[in-house]
Structure formats: structure tokens, C-alpha cells
Amino acid sequence: MSALSRILDVLQGDAQADRVVPRRGHSVQLTLFTSAAMAFLAVFAMALSLASGRLADRWSDALARSSTIRISAPPIEMDAQVWAVLGILEQTPGVDSARALTEDEQRALLEPWFGPDLPLEDLPVPRLVEVIETPQGYDAEGLRQRLAAEVPGAVLDDHTRWRRPLVQAASRLRTLGWVSMLLILGSTAAMVTLAAQSALAANRQVIRVLRLVGARDVYIARAFVRRFTLRALSGAAAGTVLGMIAIALLPGSGQQAGFLTGLSFSGGEWLWPILVPLLSAITAFWATRAAAFRTLRSMP
């Protein structure tokens, strides 16, 4: 019998066996609250992981095909060196387009650090040339050597030193999100185990009477497994809905660009949280089953 069919068989229930399991009390409240809280956190962990993946892809795509040439030269030679660099780039295989940034564009780049009134004409600010490469790319080392020979004041920055740490950081955040999911499921299993053991201990006398009239441990354990699995499923479903509502209420990336504003689901990713209640129910099933048989075996 497969694990899924075994779970479905247990969930069918037995009215007589269900009377063994308390319908109220601390174990019921603990199971519902823990499942809901863990599912709520799991939704955020899932959103973090998926958003980090999108961020890593976006950073990688945005920086992979772009590079910058920084030109430092006296003002009277600056225009000539810019044109020389553009001429070299036109002859470089793998370069799709190249253009020199205007003063307004450079001022916009520096504005977050130096304010809006930065006098570029009075400062020795280098000129920047934006380079967009083709999908095949260009020979960065060869271009550096040619620039060094023909335009000594030009320095190529292909963004490798910036791109790699950013992509690595986003990838690690994605991994951290999935690790958090595993820890949340483990915590759910631990709390459900404690609740099941507490409920079994509280009904020790009832279990002894059932044994006297011929009830087997499998029959008794099935009742506890069913109850706690359904409680975990219902609690996790409520927590998942609340988590999705909280995610939906976060500011969108269109309101203010940033990492936290992108902490959301996109398109079909909104279907992923449906897995959270199912995983919680499966976790509760096996945790309760193990706890029930272990506790029943220890009872005289």
C-alpha cells in the first residue's frame, strides 16, 4: 500500500474510534495554532525563495550583457578619446551597441550619493561609455589590451566583480528559503508529536478499557492519527490563507523599486502555497503515527 493510499484510508475515519480522541483541550489548540503559525511562516519562506530566484535571474540578465568603459582624460582631450573608444567598439566583434552617457545621465547616476546639484563641469568626473554585447559576447581581455594601447585613459569594467557576488547572494537567499521550509516542517512534526503524546497520556484509562474489550493498538492509533492530521490540515490551510493575504498586501515593486518590494509571488507561483497544507498534513500524519505507536507500546 502506498503512502498516499494509506493516508486516505486513515482519513476515512471511524465514528467509534474517534470518541477516544479528545475534541477539546490544550492538545487541540496547540495543534491548530502551531499548524497555522508554521504555515504562515512557510508561505513567507516560499515567497523569499521564489523572489530571490527571480532577483538572481534579473541581476544576472541585466548585468551579463552590459559593461562600461570609464575614460579619464584632461577636458580638452576628453571628446577625442570618447570618439576613439567608440570607434574601437564599432570594430570589436561581439559588441551590439555602444554609446557615451550624457551629462544628465551621469548626474542621475551620482545624484543618490552627491545630491541633485552636482556640478559635473567643475569636477574631474570620468566619462562613461555603455557597451551592450551580443549573446555571443566579446573578447574582454583582447578589448582591454587594445584600449590600453590606443586609449590609455580608458578602463573596461565588464561587471564581473559586481555581478558574481550579487547573484551568489540571491542564490544563497533562495537556498535559505527552502532550508527554512524544511525547518518549519520539522518544527511542525515536533509540536504535533508533543500534542499527540499529551492526548494519549491524558486518555490512558480510556485506552486501557478499549484494550480490555479487544481493541488493537492499530485501531486506537488510527483514530489519533486521523484527528491530528485533519487538525494540522485545517490549521495549515488557515495559516496559508492568512500568509497569502499578507504577501498580497505588501507594496508592489512598481511602487518603490527594491528587494523587499519584490517579496511576492508572480503569476503561477501563487499556486505553490497550496502545497503548504498538504505538506503539513503529511508531516502530521507520520509524526502522529510514530508518536501513537511509540506511546501505546510503552503503556502496560
Phi, psi and omega in degrees: 000130180288164181297320181294316179294327177294319179295316180296324179295319179292322184289347177297326171083169179212119185301322180290317181291328182296339180292341180289328186272128179295136180272345179226169178122182185293326181295323178294311181297320181296317181295314181296313182294315181298316180297317180294315182295316181293323177294321177301313179292325180296324178297318179291322177296321178293318178297320178298315182295314181291321179293323178294322177297317178296321181295318179298317179294319182293315178298318181296316180291322184290326185260340187295323186258007180238150176210172185225140172248124181258125184246121177244121182199161175300152184305322184288341180257354188298312183298320181296320181289326177297315179294325178295319179295317180297324178294321178295318182294326178297332182265001184268119177296139179097351178267119182279315179203159178207142178204150177274135179289143177283169179296323179296320179293319178292324178295322178294325178292324183270347184302319180299336182260325187243359179092171186280346186254035182287121180277088183299326183292340181260359183243148179281061181274127180292154175277147182244137176242122180272130182241126175249123183263162176283167177304331179285335178081173180237169179277099185295319182293320178296321179293322178299316181295320179292319177297318180297328181279322187257329180227082187301335182275003183260134180233128180270130174238108182269013174068011181298316183291338177271321186291315186299311179297324180293315180294320178297319180296316179294322179294322179291325175297321177297316177297320179298323178297317180288326175296321177298323177299316179296319179295322179295317178295321177296320178294322176299315179299319181295316182290321178294322177299315179297318180294319180294317178297321178295317180294321178295318180294324181290338181249030182302316183293320179296320180296321178297319179296318179298321178295324180294328181269008173104005180288136179270159181298327179297320180296316181290316182297323181299322179296316179293318181299316181298311183299312184288329176293316179293323178295317178296321179295314181292317178296317180294324178297317178296316179296324179294317178298316178296320178296319179293323177295317179298319178296318181295332181277352177294149179298140180282163182293342179284340180280322181201118184293136180166170184290313185294329179288345176266005181282085183200180174259152182232126176059235182292349178296341178293347177277340182299320180300342178300334180290338185297309177299323180294316178295322178296318179295317178296318179298315180296323180301307183288325179293316180292321180298314180295317181294321182295311182293324178294318181289319180294324178292331180279347180279137179292000000 
